[in-house]
Structures are given as structure tokens and as C-alpha cells.
Amino acid sequence: GNLETYTYVGADARASTTPFTQAGLVNDDSPARFLDEAFSQRIPDFGLPRQEQVDNKKLWQDYQANPTHWTRNAATEYSSLTRFSRRAEEWISSAFLRGDATLFSRLKVVTGVRVEQTNINAEGPLTDVTRGYLRNADGSVVRNAAGQPQPFAPTTSLEYARATVLDRGYKAKKEYLRLFPSVNVSYNLRDNLIARAAYYQTVGRPDFNQYAGGLTLPDTELPTPNVSNATRIQVSNVSIRAWQAESYMARLEYYFGNIGQLSVAYFVRDYENMFGNVTAPVTPEFLAAYELDPDTYGIYEVVTQFNVPGVIRTKGIEVDYRQQLTFLPPWARGLNFTANFSSQRGRNTFDYFQNLIPFNVNWGLSLVRPKFNLRINENYRGIQRRARVTGRSIEDGTYNYRPKRLYIDVSGEYYLKRSLGLFVTVRNIGGATEDTKIYGPSTPRYARFRQRDDYSSLWTFGVKGTF
């Protein structure tokens, strides 16, 4: 992407961080000339005062008229572009063996196994500040009178950035083989009542950044040990394993002829090798995986990800109902109702299972006629606990939360003729917001709110046709 950054410095071509010069004059790089007077009159939410905003049109016009009033930082741009210069290639080869059997005209068994071979090649940025030091003929680092290493060029220069941040200087390879067996059994208790049971395995692959995120090496010229990141190896763990889950499910389905269905399901899912973050001493295996010299880097800690030991278990129930409401009067013919409820809980999650939604409900009502149709769908999501918040003076048990919210979508179509119609769709008609709260056991209610994303409603109108 385009990561060019321009800084307004005015006619004197000098950047400043104060509104006035030493002579008491207004700096010529003040943003006051770009004030958006109309937009700055808006009153923000939550009782906040007016906030001045710049006019992007004025910025663009000034850049076109006075390009010398704007500067770019070549070193910053290079570092930004290089840190985003990543490449990952994943090949998945698979084969599947399946068998079907029917017994006693009521029992059906479908079983099989899927084999997957995964190969990954990735490249990312390599950051090594020791490449930017001035060195003697024998390779030792040049130091000043205070014993500090001396860079061969200013640390803000492009030459220094190119020496210490290498474009795709980090290479990674990974491969693994997985087997995914599955068994599905169904038994017709009656013509309209079916019992089902299943066992299957699934996989969750690491994000590509796990392989192409890059490697940041510590400053080996600084004294150690040191708790700062400057003396730690920082890397995404190419050796991390994809998590795998074993699922057990039982379901009972009841059919109302051809007009409806009610089903109840219960499941248990065990996750292994979930992802977590860790700061720990390096191991010989880690150094070998990244081709790092044990004599140089063996004393450092590494900030990376790891596979959580043990099993994380979730349990849940799901109820699904759908029916054509044919029992209603003729004026209500064509009405259909659907509803889905799900609830799940986790055990031994240890904060590594952050996106679990404990409670979720969907329901919808539709009216279908030859000339038109109307639909309304609602989604209710219960409160969701996310990442733990840590730091000095932060109470243990403090987390990010997504509060409960209700989305309502409405749509309709009207056909002028068989091949031509009008449609309207309204997403989130109630204007529900996505809020974020942060709190611990002792946080008062008034101090829990953190952020609100307000996307409002999305209205779409159009004409559709078949030609």
C-alpha cells in the first residue's frame, strides 16, 4: 500500500512543534489555515466540546500550489514499507477416503478420513540494529568515550534504515501432515423423528503473519540481562503448530411434514495446541529453527507465541426451529418463521480462547407472495469477554468486553413483472452500536465504557431484472 507521509513545514521549510517562534510570531506551519470551519461546529457525543478539524480539500489544494511547503521522511517511509513487505505461500495437498453403509433400513453410517499435507514458504523483514554500528578493521564495534556504540550514519538517515531493516531478509519454511477422521450416524426412530451422532476433527491454522511477520534481533552490544525489548528476540513462532479440535455432537430432529423442523443438539469440543503469547529463554531448537548462533543469542529471552499445553474444552447446546405458518388465515399465507438459539461455555480457557460468544439468538419472519416478499431478521449477541488487560496498577481479572447488542435487518422486493422488480435492504435498522468496555472486579459501572463504533444503518435501494 501507499505509506507516503507528508509533513507541512511552511515557507521556511523547517518543522516546528510549538505554535509560536522565539520572536513571538505564529509559526508558518500552523494548521490554522486549513481549518474546516463548518465541520468544526459539530458537537461530539458524550458531552464533549467542539473539536477543530482540518479540511482535506484545503490540504490538497495547498500541496498542489506549494509543494515545497511539504516534506517527506525517506527513512521513515523505507522502514514502514519494508516492515509491511511480507510474502507467504501455502500449499495444501489433500486426499479423502469415505465409506457409506445402511443397515436395517433405518441406520445410516458415513465415515471417512481426510489427509492434509501443508507446506509454507514465507518471507518478512529482518531488523538488526547491530548492522548499523561503525566497526574497526577487526570487526569490533567503534565506541565513544562513554563506551556507547557509534552508528556509521545518523540513526534518522535513509542509509541507516537500509542497513538495519532488511527487506524480506527473514526466511521461514514450515510443513506438517494432519489426519482428520470423522463418523456420522443417523437413526430413524420414526418417519419424522431422526437421531444423529457425529465425531469429527477440525483444524485452525496460524495466521500468515505467524510465518511472514519478520524477525527483530536484540542489540547484542547492550549490556545484558535487560528487561527491555531492545535486548530480546522478537519473532512470530514459525514452529507453532496448528490447533486441532475433536468434536462430539448429538442431535434430535423432528419434522412437521414438509412445512417445518425442530432440532436440538448438544456438542462437546476439545481444543489442543491453542495459541498463546510468552516471553521465555531461548531453546536450542528455537535457535536452530531461525539459524541463530547459540554463542551470540543463547543468553537472550524471546518474545513469541506458543502452543498452550493441555486441552481447552467447550460445551454447548443449539436449538433450531423453522416452519411455514400454514395454519394462519388466508390473508397471512406465505408467512415463514425461523429461530436459532445457541449457548456455549468454556473450561480451562486460560484467556487463550478470547472470542467465545456464550449466548446467541437469531430469528426471522418472512412473507412471500407472487408479487412481493418481506423479510425481517434479528441477531442478538450476548456479552463477550475478549483479551485480558495487564499493566502496572491494573487489577487482576481486568478484561476487554463486547457488551450485548441486537442487530435488525429488513428487506423487501416488489415485482413489476416476472423479469423486473424493485428491492430495498436495510442493515441494522435500529442503529445498534459496537461498544467496548474494559473493567475488572472492582471497576464501577460509570468507569467501564471505553469506545463506541457507530456504523448507523445501511439503506440500499435498487432495480433487479432477468434478461
C-alpha positions in Angstrom: 0.0 0.0 0.0 0.9 3.7 -0.2 2.6 4.6 3.0 4.0 8.0 1.9 3.8 10.6 4.8 3.9 14.3 4.1 4.7 16.9 6.8 3.7 20.5 6.4 6.7 22.8 7.2 5.6 26.1 5.6 7.6 28.5 3.5 10.7 28.3 5.8 10.9 24.5 5.2 11.5 23.9 8.9 9.3 21.8 11.0 8.3 23.0 14.5 6.5 21.6 17.5 5.4 24.9 19.0 2.7 27.3 17.8 5.0 30.4 18.1 8.5 31.3 17.2 11.1 32.6 19.7 10.2 36.1 18.4 6.5 35.5 19.4 5.3 35.2 15.8 2.9 32.5 14.7 4.8 29.6 13.1 4.3 29.4 9.4 3.5 25.7 9.6 0.4 26.2 11.9 -2.6 24.2 10.7 -4.9 27.1 11.4 -5.1 28.0 7.7 -6.6 24.5 7.0 -9.4 24.7 9.5 -12.7 23.2 8.3 -15.0 25.9 9.8 -18.2 24.1 9.0 -17.2 20.6 10.2 -15.6 22.1 13.4 -19.0 23.3 14.5 -20.2 19.7 15.2 -20.9 18.7 18.8 -19.4 15.2 19.6 -21.2 12.6 21.6 -20.9 12.1 25.4 -20.9 15.8 26.2 -17.5 16.5 24.7 -16.8 20.1 23.4 -16.4 21.1 19.8 -13.2 19.7 18.2 -11.5 21.6 15.4 -10.9 19.6 12.2 -8.8 20.2 9.2 -10.2 20.5 5.7 -8.7 17.8 3.5 -9.6 19.8 0.4 -7.6 22.8 1.6 -4.6 20.5 2.4 -4.7 19.1 -1.2 -5.0 22.5 -2.8 -2.1 23.8 -0.8 0.1 20.8 -1.7 -0.7 21.4 -5.4 0.0 25.1 -5.2 3.1 24.9 -2.8 4.7 21.5 -3.0 7.9 22.9 -1.4 5.9 23.5 1.8 5.6 19.8 2.3 8.4 17.3 3.1 8.8 13.6 3.3 11.0 11.4 5.6 12.7 8.9 3.3 14.0 6.8 6.3 10.6 6.5 7.9 8.9 5.7 4.6 11.5 3.0 3.9 11.1 1.4 7.3 7.3 1.5 7.1 7.2 -0.1 3.6 9.8 -2.7 4.5 8.0 -3.8 7.7 4.9 -4.4 5.6 6.8 -6.2 2.8 5.8 -9.7 3.6 5.1 -12.8 1.5 3.6 -16.1 2.4 2.8 -19.1 0.2 0.8 -22.0 1.4 0.2 -25.3 -0.4 -2.3 -27.8 0.9 -2.4 -31.2 -0.7 -5.3 -33.5 0.4 -6.9 -36.8 -0.1 -10.2 -38.2 1.3 -11.4 -41.8 1.9 -15.1 -42.3 2.6 -17.4 -45.2 3.3 -21.2 -45.4 3.5 -23.4 -48.1 4.9 -27.2 -48.6 5.5 -28.4 -51.1 8.0 -32.0 -52.3 8.8 -33.4 -49.5 6.5 -33.1 -47.1 9.5 -29.4 -46.8 10.4 -27.1 -44.9 8.2 -23.3 -44.6 8.8 -21.0 -42.3 6.9 -17.3 -42.4 7.9 -14.0 -41.4 6.4 -10.7 -39.7 6.9 -9.1 -36.7 5.3 -5.4 -36.4 4.9 -3.8 -32.9 4.5 -0.2 -32.1 3.8 0.6 -28.4 4.3 3.8 -26.7 3.0 4.5 -23.0 3.7 7.3 -20.7 2.4 7.4 -17.2 3.9 9.5 -14.0 3.9 9.4 -11.0 6.1 11.5 -8.1 7.4 14.7 -8.7 9.4 15.6 -5.9 11.9 19.1 -6.0 13.4 20.4 -2.7 14.9 23.9 -4.1 15.2 24.3 -3.8 11.4 24.2 0.0 11.8 27.3 0.3 14.0 30.6 1.6 12.8 33.2 -1.1 13.1 37.0 -1.4 13.3 39.1 -3.4 10.9 38.9 -6.4 13.2 35.1 -6.3 13.2 34.7 -4.9 16.7 32.3 -2.0 17.3 33.6 1.5 17.5 32.6 3.2 20.8 32.8 6.7 22.1 34.4 7.8 25.4 31.4 6.7 27.3 31.6 3.2 25.8 28.5 3.6 23.7 28.4 2.0 20.2 28.7 4.5 17.4 26.4 4.3 14.3 28.1 4.6 10.9 25.4 7.2 9.9 22.8 9.3 11.7 20.1 7.0 13.0 17.4 9.1 11.3 19.1 8.7 7.8 17.9 6.5 5.0 21.4 4.8 4.9 21.0 3.7 8.5 17.4 2.4 7.9 18.5 0.4 4.9 21.3 -1.2 6.9 19.3 -2.2 9.9 15.9 -3.1 8.4 16.3 -5.7 5.6 13.5 -6.1 3.0 12.5 -9.8 3.3 15.7 -10.7 5.0 13.9 -13.2 7.1 13.0 -16.6 5.6 10.8 -19.2 7.0 9.6 -22.7 6.0 7.1 -25.0 7.6 5.4 -28.3 6.8 3.1 -30.6 8.6 0.8 -33.6 8.0 -2.6 -34.0 9.6 -5.3 -36.7 9.6 -9.0 -35.7 10.2 -11.2 -38.8 10.8 -15.0 -38.4 11.0 -18.0 -40.6 11.7 -21.7 -39.6 11.2 -24.5 -41.8 12.3 -28.2 -41.3 11.8 -31.1 -43.5 13.0 -34.8 -43.1 12.0 -36.7 -43.5 15.3 -39.9 -42.7 13.3 -40.6 -41.4 9.9 -40.5 -37.8 11.2 -38.0 -38.3 14.1 -34.3 -38.8 13.4 -31.5 -39.1 15.9 -28.0 -38.2 14.8 -24.5 -38.5 16.3 -21.2 -37.4 15.0 -17.5 -37.3 15.7 -15.1 -35.2 13.6 -11.8 -33.2 13.8 -11.1 -29.7 12.6 -8.0 -27.6 12.3 -7.2 -23.9 12.9 -4.2 -22.7 11.0 -1.9 -19.9 12.2 -2.2 -16.5 10.6 0.2 -15.9 7.7 1.9 -13.3 10.0 3.0 -16.2 12.1 5.4 -17.1 9.3 6.0 -13.8 7.5 5.8 -11.4 10.5 9.6 -10.9 10.5 12.4 -11.2 13.0 13.7 -8.5 15.2 17.1 -9.3 16.8 18.3 -7.7 20.0 21.1 -5.2 20.3 24.0 -7.5 21.2 26.2 -4.5 22.1 24.0 -3.5 25.0 24.7 -5.0 28.5 22.5 -8.0 29.4 20.4 -9.1 31.1 17.9 -6.3 30.4 14.1 -6.4 30.6 13.6 -4.0 27.7 12.6 -5.3 24.2 15.9 -3.9 22.9 17.6 -7.0 24.4 15.0 -9.6 23.5 14.4 -11.5 20.3 11.0 -10.7 18.9 9.5 -13.1 16.3 6.4 -14.9 15.4 6.9 -18.6 16.0 7.3 -20.4 12.8 7.4 -23.7 14.7 3.9 -23.2 16.3 1.5 -26.0 15.5 -2.0 -25.5 14.0 -4.6 -26.2 16.7 -6.8 -29.2 16.3 -10.2 -29.9 17.8 -12.1 -33.1 18.4 -15.9 -32.6 18.3 -18.7 -34.8 19.6 -22.2 -34.0 18.7 -25.7 -35.5 19.3 -28.8 -34.1 17.6 -32.5 -35.0 17.6 -34.6 -33.7 14.6 -38.4 -33.7 14.4 -40.1 -32.8 11.1 -43.6 -31.3 10.8 -44.4 -33.0 7.5 -43.0 -30.8 4.7 -43.6 -27.5 6.4 -41.3 -27.3 9.4 -38.5 -28.7 11.5 -37.4 -28.6 15.2 -34.0 -29.8 16.2 -32.0 -29.9 19.5 -28.2 -30.5 19.5 -25.6 -30.8 22.2 -21.9 -30.8 21.5 -18.5 -31.1 23.2 -15.4 -29.8 21.6 -11.8 -30.3 22.8 -9.1 -28.0 21.5 -5.4 -28.8 21.6 -2.4 -26.5 20.8 -4.3 -23.3 21.1 -2.2 -20.1 20.6 -0.7 -18.0 23.4 1.9 -15.4 24.0 5.1 -15.9 26.0 8.4 -14.3 27.0 10.9 -17.1 27.8 14.5 -18.1 27.5 15.5 -19.4 24.0 16.0 -23.1 23.4 18.4 -24.8 21.2 15.5 -25.9 19.0 14.4 -22.3 18.6 17.9 -21.0 17.7 18.3 -23.9 15.1 14.9 -23.1 13.5 16.0 -19.5 12.9 19.7 -20.3 12.2 20.9 -18.1 15.0 24.3 -18.5 16.6 23.9 -20.0 20.1 27.1 -18.3 21.3 25.7 -14.9 20.3 21.9 -15.2 21.0 21.8 -18.1 23.6 21.6 -15.7 26.6 18.6 -13.8 25.4 14.9 -14.1 26.0 12.4 -14.4 23.1 9.0 -12.7 22.8 6.9 -15.0 20.7 3.8 -17.3 20.6 3.5 -20.9 21.8 1.0 -23.7 21.8 -0.9 -23.8 25.1 -0.4 -27.2 26.8 -3.4 -29.3 27.8 -6.9 -29.3 26.5 -9.4 -26.5 26.3 -13.0 -27.8 26.4 -16.2 -26.1 25.3 -19.7 -27.4 25.6 -22.8 -26.1 24.1 -26.4 -26.5 23.1 -28.2 -25.4 19.9 -31.9 -25.3 19.2 -33.2 -24.7 15.6 -36.8 -24.2 14.6 -38.3 -23.3 11.2 -41.9 -23.6 10.0 -44.2 -22.4 7.3 -47.2 -20.9 9.2 -49.9 -22.6 7.1 -52.4 -22.7 10.0 -52.9 -18.9 9.8 -55.9 -17.3 7.9 -55.7 -17.0 4.1 -54.7 -13.3 4.3 -51.5 -14.4 6.1 -50.5 -17.2 3.7 -46.8 -17.3 2.8 -45.5 -16.5 6.3 -42.4 -18.4 7.4 -40.7 -18.3 10.8 -37.2 -19.3 11.7 -35.3 -19.2 15.0 -32.0 -20.4 16.3 -30.6 -20.3 19.8 -27.1 -21.3 20.8 -25.2 -21.3 24.1 -21.7 -22.4 24.9 -19.3 -22.4 27.8 -15.5 -23.0 28.0 -13.4 -24.7 30.6 -9.7 -24.2 31.2 -9.5 -21.5 28.6 -6.8 -19.6 30.5 -7.5 -16.4 28.5 -6.4 -18.1 25.2 -9.9 -18.6 23.9 -10.9 -14.9 23.6 -13.7 -14.9 21.0 -16.1 -17.3 22.6 -19.7 -16.0 22.4 -21.6 -17.6 25.3 -25.1 -16.7 24.1 -26.5 -16.0 20.6 -30.1 -15.9 19.2 -31.3 -15.4 15.6 -34.8 -15.2 14.5 -36.6 -14.2 11.3 -40.0 -13.8 9.8 -40.7 -13.7 6.1 -43.8 -13.1 3.9 -43.6 -14.5 0.4 -46.2 -13.7 -2.2 -46.1 -13.9 -6.0 -45.8 -10.1 -6.4 -43.7 -9.2 -3.4 -41.8 -10.5 -0.4 -40.8 -9.0 3.0 -38.2 -10.3 5.5 -37.1 -9.3 8.9 -34.1 -10.9 10.7 -32.8 -10.2 14.1 -29.5 -11.2 15.7 -28.9 -10.9 19.5 -25.4 -11.5 20.8 -24.7 -11.8 24.5 -21.8 -10.2 26.3 -18.4 -11.4 25.0 -15.2 -11.4 27.1 -12.1 -10.7 25.0 -8.4 -10.1 25.7 -7.0 -9.6 29.3 -5.7 -6.2 30.2 -2.5 -6.1 32.1 -0.1 -3.5 33.4 1.0 -1.6 36.4 -1.7 -0.9 38.9 -4.3 -2.7 36.8 -6.4 -5.1 38.8 -6.1 -8.8 38.2 -9.1 -10.1 36.3 -9.5 -7.0 34.1 -10.7 -7.7 30.5 -11.9 -6.2 27.3 -15.6 -6.8 26.8 -18.1 -6.6 23.9 -21.5 -5.8 25.5 -24.7 -7.4 24.3 -26.3 -6.0 21.2 -29.2 -6.5 18.8 -29.0 -6.2 15.0 -32.2 -5.9 13.0 -32.2 -6.3 9.2 -35.2 -5.6 7.0 -35.6 -6.3 3.2 -38.3 -6.3 0.6 -38.9 -6.9 -3.1 -41.7 -5.9 -5.4 -42.0 -7.4 -8.9 -43.3 -5.1 -11.6 -43.3 -8.1 -13.9 -41.7 -11.6 -13.8 -38.4 -10.3 -15.1 -38.2 -6.9 -13.4 -38.5 -5.8 -9.8 -37.6 -3.3 -7.1 -35.8 -4.1 -3.9 -34.8 -2.4 -0.7 -32.5 -3.6 2.1 -31.9 -2.0 5.4 -29.0 -3.3 7.5 -29.1 -2.6 11.3 -32.3 -0.6 11.1 -32.1 0.1 14.8 -28.7 1.7 14.6 -27.1 -0.7 17.1 -23.5 0.3 18.0 -20.4 -1.9 18.6 -19.2 -0.9 22.1 -16.1 -1.8 24.0 -15.9 -1.9 27.8 -12.8 -2.5 30.0 -13.3 -3.4 33.6 -12.3 -5.6 36.5 -14.0 -6.9 39.6 -13.8 -3.6 41.3 -14.4 -1.2 38.4 -17.5 1.0 39.0 -20.2 0.9 36.3 -19.7 4.5 35.3 -16.0 3.9 34.5 -16.4 0.8 32.3 -17.2 2.3 29.0 -14.2 2.7 26.6 -15.2 3.0 23.0 -18.2 3.1 20.6 -18.2 2.3 16.9 -21.4 3.7 15.3 -21.9 2.4 11.8 -25.6 3.6 11.8 -27.9 1.9 9.3 -27.2 1.0 5.7 -30.0 1.6 3.2 -29.8 0.0 -0.2 -32.3 0.6 -3.0 -32.3 -0.9 -6.5 -33.8 -2.4 -9.5 -33.2 -6.1 -10.3 -34.1 -7.9 -13.5 -33.6 -11.0 -15.5 -32.6 -10.8 -19.2 
